[in-house]
Amino acid sequence: MKKTVQHIVRGIRNLFLLLFSLSLFFVILYKYIPIYYTPYMFAKNVEQWRNKEKIHFDHQWKSLPDISPYMAQAVIASEDYLFLIHNGFDSDNLNMNLNRGARILYLNNATISQRTARNVFLFPGKNYVNNTLETYFTILIEFVWGKKRILEVYLNSVEMGNAVFGAEAIAQKSFHVPAKDLNISEAALVAACLINPSELNPSEPTTYLLRRQAKIMGIMEEMIDIKWRFE
């Protein structure tokens, strides 16, 4: 009986060591290579299949220098004003307390780092396991990747339109320009859609979107340094 328990404990320990090693391997790997397909893209394809729609998505990876610095400013202004200085989490709710960010529905207080971890390593869903893994991967990417890489991956992996992922794809689809040529107005309009990218379209701005765009642009004017920091 004692030997059986020891074998079980050893097996569990080895399993956790294997999972940790694999997760660390992919986090390190993804620090250096483009990420062309994510669990969230797969989930979108599954949703399309279930709805008997054409299975597709738009995505083109671009390095940060090939994305307009206005786009970096806009997502920070709209999603996570304290991105540059927090440790991956906003546990004190400072983004809201400081009345920063234009995110009207600041869902679960998720930072850009948390959303990046979720987009790249997890499937959609809110449960205890997903929340725990999101925290785990957020800590890892903050430590291994750093802010610049996190922002680069976020700008390439987040859904910015219906089945349109990343800045390059949305820039081409909505404005017929490469992501590096997005101006401040266009970048703010794209960021305004992040609250509900499946329903909102930057190429067909509603009054609601234009109000959000104006709010984001107002915050961006206070963030000129970010324009240069990520070039």
N, C-alpha and C positions, 0 to 999 in steps of 0.2 A: 504493500500500500504506500509506504514511504517513498519507494523508488518511483512508483507511478506518479505521485504528486510532484516529485522532483523533475520527472520528464515533462510533465505538463508545464511547470513553471519555466523550465529551460526552453521549451518550445515557444511559449508566449514571449519570453525575453528575446529569443532569436527573431521572432516575427516582428517585434517592435524595432529591433536593430536594423532589420532588413528594410522595413518601411521608412525608417528615418534616413537610412543611407540612400534609398531611392529618391526620396523627396529632396534631400540635399543635393543629390546629383543633378536633378532636373532644375532646381533653382540656380545652381551654378552654371549649368548649360544654357539656360534661358537668359543669363546675364549677357551672353556673347552672341547668340544667334537670333535671327528674326523668328517670330512666332506667327505662323501662317494660319493655324487652325486651333481653336480653343473649345473647351467644353460648352461655352455659351453659344458658339456658332453651331456646334453639333445639336444643342437643344433647340435652336431656331430651326434647323433642318428637320428635326423630328416633329416639331410643331407644324411645319408646312406639310409634311407627309400625312400627319393625322388630319389636317384640314383639306387634304387632297389638292394642295396647291403645288405649283412647280417648286422643286427643291433647288434652292439657289442662295447665294449670299455674295455681296460685293466686299472685297477686301484687297488692299494693296499695302504691303509693308513699306514704310518709309522711315529712315533714321531721323533723329530729332533735328539735325541741321536742314533737312529737307521738308520740314513742317514749319509753317509761319509761327514766329514767336508770339504773335497775337493769339494763336490758337492755344498756346500754353497758358498765356495770361487769362484767356477767357474761361478755360475749364477750372483753373484755380479760383478765379473770381466767383464762378457760379457754383462750384462743387465743394471747395475746401480751401477757404481763405488762409488757413494756418498751415497749409501743406508743407511749406518750406521749414517750419520750425517744430512741428510736433514729431513724436516718435512713432507715428503710424496710426495713432488712435487719438480720439478727441473725447476722452472719458470724462473730462470736466465740462463738456458741452460749451466750450469757449466760442466755437464758431457761431453758435446761436446767441450766447450771452453778449458777445461783442457786436451782434447784429450784422455780421459779415456774411458774405455769400448771398447769392440771389436765389438759392434753392428754396422755393416756397414749401415744398414737402421734403424736408431734410430727413430722409428715411433712415431710421435706426442710427442716425448720427454717423453714418459710414463715411470714412475718409477716402481720398483717392487711393491711398495705399491699400486699404481694405478692399475696395472695389476691384483694384488690379489683381490682388491675390485671388479674389473670388472668380473673376473673369477667366484667369489663366489656369487655375488649378482645380476648380470645383464646378460641379453642375449646379444649375439654379435650384433654389430651395432653402427654406429657413427652418432649421431644426437644430437640435443640440449638437449633433455630429458636425454639421456644416459650420455652425458658429465656432465650434472649437477649432476645426481645421482652418477656418478663415483667420482666426487669431494667430494660429501657429505659422501659417504661411506669410501673414503680414509681418510678423517679427523677423522671419527669415529674409524676406526681400528687403526690408528696411536695413538689415545688417549686411546682407551680401550685395544687393544691387545699388543701394543709395538712391537719392531723390531723382537724379537725372534719368537713370534707367527706368525707374518706376514710372515717371511721367512719359517717357518714350513709349513704354509698353502700353500704358493706359491710352495714350493718343492713337495707338494702333489697334487696340483690342476692344475698346468700348463701342457699344452699338450707338451710332449717331443718326441713324434713320432706320426705316423698316428693312431689316436684313442687310443693312449697310454698316460695316464695321470699320472704324478708323477714319482719321482725318483725310487721308488721300482719297478714299472711296467717296466720302460725302462731298468733298470739294469738287471732284470730277462730276459727280451725279447732279449736284444742286447748282453749282456755279460754273462748271465747265472750265475750271482752272486747276492746276496742281496745288497741293496743300501748301506749298511754300509761298504761293502767291495770294493766299487768303488775306484780305484786308481786315481791319479792326471790326468793321460793321458785319462782315460775313462771319468772322470767327465768333463774335458775340451771338449771332443768330443761331449758329450751329450749337453753341453751348446752351442756348436757351431751350433747345429741343431735348437735351439730355434727360430731362425730367420724365419724358414719355416719348422715346424715339420711335416707337412703333406707330404712333398716331400723329406726331407733329412733324412738319416738313419745312425745312429752312427755305426751300425754293417757293413755298406758298405760305408766307407768314400771315398769321391771323393778328387781330388786335392784341390778343393775349400774348402772342410771341413777341410782338414789337415792344410791348411794355417790359417784358423780361429782358429783351435785348438792350433796351435803354438802361435798365438797372445794372446789368452786367457791365456795360460800357462805362457807366459812372464809377463803378468799383475799379475797373481796369485803369482808369486815369490815375488812381492812387498807387498803381503797381508797376510803374515804368521800369524799375530795376529788374523785374522778372523777364521783361522783353530781352534784356541783354544776357541775363544769367544762363539762359538755356539755348543760346545760339551756338 
